[in-house]
Amino acid sequence: MTYRTTVTRRFVAQHFLTVPDPGAEGDLHSHVFSVEATFAGPSLNEYDYLVDIDDVRAALDGVEDRYRDATLNDLPEFEGYNPSVERFARVVHERLAPAAAGDPAETLRVTVWEDDEAAAGYEGPIEEPVGATRGDG
């Protein structure tokens, strides 16, 4: 049995791909990105939450503040990387996972939609900060 909680957010950001022969994607362009964050775990906490949605919303506020109207290529977390939607999903995962610290959620799947038809995702464990312990649920 697994519980899941999903929160989404939309914002505009820009990028250009840095791969050989990127075609039109090699020119600076914008997307209305939709970020979907799905936390999963086998149990709930004492309040019957998998993760506090308000904490996730606050973390998504930080993601939106960081990337809204930004050019991904110019940010240090993309230095040396092609700023693909796959890479963006991993970067967002790393920013959102701490929102579940202390909650029973064990994994986070981030899906980033670059338009209505194309998306990529990254899924991984929620790792606790050093010295922290997970809640009982």
C-alpha positions as CSV (number, residue, x, y, z in Angstrom):
1,M,0.0,0.0,0.0
2,T,1.3,3.4,-0.9
3,Y,0.0,6.9,-0.2
4,R,0.6,9.7,-2.8
5,T,0.3,13.5,-2.5
6,T,0.8,15.7,-5.5
7,V,1.1,19.5,-5.8
8,T,1.6,21.4,-9.0
9,R,2.9,24.8,-10.1
10,R,3.2,26.7,-13.5
11,F,5.6,29.4,-14.5
12,V,7.5,30.7,-17.5
13,A,11.2,30.2,-17.9
14,Q,13.7,30.3,-20.8
15,H,16.5,28.0,-22.0
16,F,18.4,26.9,-25.1
17,L,19.7,23.5,-25.7
18,T,23.5,23.0,-25.9
19,V,23.7,19.7,-27.7
20,P,25.1,19.3,-31.2
21,D,22.7,20.3,-33.9
22,P,19.8,21.3,-31.6
23,G,17.8,23.0,-34.4
24,A,15.4,25.7,-33.2
25,E,15.8,24.5,-29.6
26,G,19.3,25.9,-29.7
27,D,17.9,29.4,-29.8
28,L,16.7,31.1,-26.6
29,H,13.0,30.3,-26.1
30,S,10.4,30.2,-23.4
31,H,8.2,27.5,-22.0
32,V,5.3,27.6,-19.6
33,F,6.7,24.9,-17.4
34,S,4.3,22.9,-15.2
35,V,6.0,21.2,-12.3
36,E,4.2,18.3,-10.7
37,A,5.6,17.0,-7.4
38,T,4.4,13.6,-6.2
39,F,5.4,12.4,-2.7
40,A,4.9,8.7,-1.9
41,G,5.2,6.6,1.2
42,P,3.6,3.6,3.0
43,S,2.2,5.4,6.1
44,L,0.8,8.7,7.4
45,N,1.9,10.8,10.3
46,E,0.0,11.4,13.5
47,Y,-2.2,14.0,11.7
48,D,-2.9,11.6,8.8
49,Y,-0.6,13.5,6.4
50,L,2.0,11.9,4.1
51,V,3.5,15.4,3.7
52,D,2.3,18.8,4.8
53,I,0.9,20.4,1.6
54,D,1.6,23.9,2.9
55,D,5.3,22.9,3.2
56,V,5.3,21.7,-0.3
57,R,3.6,24.8,-1.6
58,A,6.2,26.9,0.2
59,A,9.0,24.9,-1.4
60,L,7.3,25.3,-4.8
61,D,7.1,29.1,-4.1
62,G,10.9,28.9,-3.8
63,V,11.3,27.0,-7.0
64,E,9.0,29.4,-8.8
65,D,10.9,32.4,-7.4
66,R,14.2,30.9,-8.5
67,Y,13.2,30.0,-12.1
68,R,10.3,32.2,-13.1
69,D,11.5,34.4,-16.0
70,A,15.0,33.1,-15.7
71,T,17.3,31.7,-18.4
72,L,18.2,28.2,-17.0
73,N,21.5,28.2,-18.9
74,D,22.7,31.2,-16.8
75,L,22.1,29.5,-13.4
76,P,24.9,27.7,-11.6
77,E,22.9,24.5,-11.1
78,F,22.9,24.0,-14.9
79,E,26.6,24.9,-15.4
80,G,28.2,22.2,-17.5
81,Y,24.8,20.6,-18.3
82,N,22.4,20.7,-21.2
83,P,19.4,22.4,-19.6
84,S,17.0,19.8,-20.8
85,V,13.6,19.2,-19.3
86,E,15.0,16.0,-17.8
87,R,17.9,17.9,-16.1
88,F,15.3,20.5,-14.9
89,A,13.3,17.8,-13.3
90,R,16.3,16.6,-11.3
91,V,17.2,20.1,-10.2
92,V,13.7,20.7,-9.0
93,H,13.7,17.3,-7.1
94,E,16.8,18.4,-5.3
95,R,15.1,21.7,-4.2
96,L,11.8,20.1,-3.2
97,A,12.9,16.9,-1.4
98,P,13.7,18.8,1.9
99,A,10.0,19.9,2.1
100,A,9.3,16.3,3.3
101,A,11.9,16.2,6.0
102,G,10.5,14.5,9.1
103,D,7.3,13.3,7.2
104,P,6.6,9.7,6.3
105,A,7.0,10.3,2.5
106,E,9.9,8.2,1.2
107,T,10.1,9.1,-2.4
108,L,9.5,12.1,-4.6
109,R,8.7,12.1,-8.3
110,V,9.0,15.4,-10.1
111,T,7.5,15.7,-13.6
112,V,8.2,18.8,-15.6
113,W,5.9,19.5,-18.5
114,E,7.4,21.9,-21.1
115,D,4.1,22.1,-23.0
116,D,0.8,20.2,-23.2
117,E,2.4,17.2,-24.9
118,A,5.9,16.7,-23.6
119,A,7.2,16.0,-20.1
120,A,10.2,14.4,-18.4
121,G,10.7,13.3,-14.8
122,Y,13.1,12.4,-12.1
123,E,12.2,10.1,-9.1
124,G,14.3,9.3,-6.1
125,P,14.4,8.8,-2.4
126,I,13.9,11.6,0.1
127,E,17.1,11.7,2.0
128,E,17.1,13.0,5.5
129,P,19.6,15.7,6.5
130,V,22.4,14.3,8.6
131,G,21.3,13.8,12.2
132,A,17.6,13.8,11.4
133,T,15.2,10.9,12.0
134,R,12.1,9.9,10.1
135,G,8.7,10.2,11.7
136,D,6.9,7.0,12.8
137,G,3.7,7.6,10.8
